[in-house]
Amino acid sequence: MKNIIVGIDFSEGSLNAMKNAIFIAEKFKSKLTLLFVITFDAKIIIGADKLEKTELYSFVETKLKKLAADCKKALPQNIIKYKIRTGKVSKEINTEAKEQGNALIILGTHGCSGFKEIFIGSSAFRVISGSSCPVLTVRYGARVPKNFTEILVVIDDTMETLQKLRPAANIAKQFFARVHVVGLYPPQFPDIRRTIEKYVKKTENYFVGKNIRHKTTFIENNKDTKIDTVLKYAKEHEINLIIIMKEVELAGENVFILAPFSERIVNRSPIPILTVNVNPLIYPGKNKVKDEKRD
């Protein structure tokens, strides 16, 4: 996590995301980039509704420079920069992340920028869907934690579920956090429960090997109530970070969209959500992924 990129549109949501980025960058000693995207049809920017479009770039640069200076005060040892790109929001954010490499994108999921595309709903989801790096989403109005002390990973019966473990361990190690391992299983399918129990055991062994504190819980759950169950557990145990896998569905030829669970929990969660990409090498016909324990 050498590079952290925060989508900024000067809304309270994006500024809240920036606050999260500051304490994460401090722990990982990351370079922090504040990124603003001017869309081709931009009409209004917060605080600049009476400016001509030709004046927008200078206005944005002035505000970004001030925010970068504020970040530098909080992170005197880190490299802080700001950048303005022009184009489609989701595409430009993901392009910046690819160019920097080893990146984490942080977005607020509620904004009010006046742009056709803003950091809310479908725009944040488009960033996540098209991203090749992890994306941390922070809902508007959410309390910014001073630390990630309690992290939640949900283990299900999917092949990709164990890919949450590596980022969970990396973050837990930096923040001296405890990881809550929750195995969710449908009571009417004992075969699925056995699969989940096997994955949970692998999870526990992985965290033991990494010297990560963890707590394991099994919960009966139906698919339709999965989000409610996860958020209820998170509230009861004062979780301040939930890590999920990016679930996508095919929506037309070569077009992927976020699956319902990923989309809804990002939208509903008052707790920051880290969405992790699936490594396709785990699927049949691909080369086998190296055992996580060898990392």
Residue pairs with C-beta under 8 A, 6 or more apart in sequence:
1 24
1 28
1 30
1 102
1 103
1 104
1 170
2 28
2 30
2 31
2 100
2 101
2 102
2 103
3 30
3 31
3 33
3 97
3 100
3 101
3 102
3 103
3 104
4 21
4 24
4 25
4 28
4 30
4 31
4 32
4 33
4 103
4 104
4 106
5 33
5 35
5 93
5 96
5 97
5 100
5 103
5 104
5 105
5 106
6 14
6 17
6 18
6 21
6 32
6 33
6 34
6 35
6 105
6 106
6 107
7 14
7 17
7 35
7 37
7 89
7 93
7 105
7 106
7 107
7 108
7 119
7 127
8 14
8 15
8 18
8 34
8 35
8 36
8 64
8 67
8 82
9 36
9 45
9 46
9 111
9 113
9 115
9 118
9 119
10 45
10 46
10 47
10 63
10 113
11 46
11 108
11 110
11 111
11 112
11 113
11 118
11 119
11 140
12 108
12 110
12 112
12 140
12 141
13 108
13 109
13 110
13 111
13 112
13 119
13 120
13 138
13 139
13 140
14 107
14 108
14 111
14 119
15 67
15 108
16 108
16 138
16 140
16 141
16 142
16 144
17 106
17 107
17 108
17 119
17 136
17 137
17 138
18 34
18 67
18 71
18 106
19 144
20 106
20 136
20 138
20 144
20 145
20 272
21 32
21 106
22 32
22 71
22 74
22 75
23 144
23 145
23 146
23 147
24 30
24 104
24 106
24 136
25 31
25 32
25 75
25 78
26 74
26 75
26 78
27 174
27 175
28 174
29 77
29 78
30 78
30 104
31 78
31 79
31 80
31 81
31 100
32 71
32 75
32 78
32 79
32 80
32 81
33 81
33 82
33 83
33 96
33 100
34 64
34 67
34 68
34 71
34 80
34 81
34 82
34 83
35 82
35 83
35 84
35 85
35 92
35 93
35 96
36 60
36 64
36 82
36 83
36 84
36 85
37 84
37 85
37 86
37 87
37 88
37 89
37 92
37 93
38 56
38 57
38 60
38 84
38 85
38 86
39 86
39 87
39 88
39 89
39 115
39 116
39 117
40 86
40 87
41 116
42 53
42 56
42 115
42 116
43 53
43 114
43 115
44 113
44 114
44 115
45 51
45 56
45 59
45 60
45 113
45 114
45 115
46 112
46 113
46 114
47 59
47 63
48 55
48 56
48 59
48 60
49 114
51 59
57 84
60 84
61 82
61 84
64 82
64 84
65 82
67 82
68 80
68 81
68 82
71 78
71 80
72 78
72 80
83 96
85 92
85 95
85 96
86 92
88 117
89 115
89 117
89 118
89 119
89 123
89 126
89 127
90 117
90 123
90 126
90 127
90 129
90 130
91 130
93 105
93 107
93 127
93 131
94 105
94 127
94 130
94 131
94 132
97 103
97 105
97 131
97 132
97 133
98 132
98 133
102 133
103 133
104 133
104 134
104 135
104 136
105 127
105 131
105 133
105 134
105 135
105 136
106 135
106 136
106 137
106 138
107 119
107 124
107 127
107 135
107 136
107 137
107 138
108 119
108 137
108 138
108 139
108 140
109 119
109 120
109 121
109 124
109 137
109 138
109 139
109 140
109 266
109 267
110 119
110 120
110 139
110 140
110 141
111 118
111 119
111 120
111 140
112 118
113 119
117 123
120 140
121 267
124 137
124 266
125 257
125 258
125 263
125 266
127 135
128 135
128 137
128 246
128 258
128 262
128 266
128 275
129 246
129 248
129 256
129 257
129 258
131 246
131 277
132 277
133 277
134 167
134 274
134 275
134 276
134 277
135 274
135 275
136 272
136 273
136 274
136 275
137 266
137 272
137 273
137 275
138 144
138 272
139 267
139 269
139 270
141 270
142 270
142 271
142 272
143 270
145 240
145 241
145 272
147 175
147 177
147 240
148 171
148 172
148 175
148 177
148 240
148 241
149 175
149 176
149 177
149 178
149 238
149 240
150 177
150 178
150 180
150 237
150 238
150 239
150 240
150 241
151 168
151 171
151 172
151 177
151 178
151 179
151 180
151 239
151 240
151 241
151 242
151 243
152 179
152 180
152 182
152 230
152 233
152 234
152 237
152 239
152 241
152 242
152 243
153 164
153 165
153 168
153 179
153 180
153 181
153 182
153 203
153 242
153 243
154 161
154 182
154 183
154 184
154 230
154 242
154 244
155 161
155 162
155 181
155 182
155 183
155 184
155 196
155 199
155 200
155 203
156 183
156 184
156 196
156 199
157 185
157 192
157 195
157 196
157 199
158 245
159 282
159 283
160 245
160 278
160 279
160 282
161 199
161 245
162 199
162 202
162 203
162 206
162 292
163 245
163 276
163 278
163 279
163 282
164 243
164 244
164 245
164 276
165 203
165 206
165 207
165 292
166 292
166 295
167 243
167 274
167 276
168 179
168 212
168 243
169 179
169 206
169 207
169 210
169 212
171 177
171 241
171 243
171 274
172 178
172 179
172 212
172 213
173 210
173 211
173 212
177 213
177 241
178 213
178 214
178 215
179 207
179 212
179 213
179 214
179 215
180 214
180 215
180 217
180 233
180 237
180 239
181 200
181 203
181 204
181 207
181 214
181 215
181 216
181 217
182 216
182 217
182 218
182 219
182 230
182 233
183 196
183 197
183 199
183 200
183 216
183 217
183 218
183 219
184 196
184 219
184 221
184 226
184 229
184 230
185 192
185 193
185 196
185 218
185 219
185 220
185 221
186 192
186 193
186 220
186 221
186 222
186 223
187 193
187 220
196 218
197 218
200 216
200 218
203 214
203 216
204 214
204 216
206 292
206 293
207 213
207 214
209 293
217 233
219 229
219 233
221 229
226 261
227 261
227 264
227 265
227 268
230 242
230 265
231 265
231 268
231 269
231 270
231 271
233 239
234 242
234 269
234 271
239 271
240 271
240 272
241 271
241 272
241 274
242 265
242 269
242 271
242 272
242 273
242 274
243 273
243 274
243 276
244 261
244 262
244 265
244 273
244 274
244 275
244 276
245 262
245 275
245 276
245 277
245 278
246 258
246 262
246 275
246 276
246 277
246 278
247 258
247 259
247 261
247 262
248 256
248 257
248 258
248 259
248 262
249 256
249 257
249 258
249 259
250 256
251 257
257 263
258 266
262 275
265 273
266 273
266 275
279 289
280 286
281 287
281 288
281 289
282 288
282 289
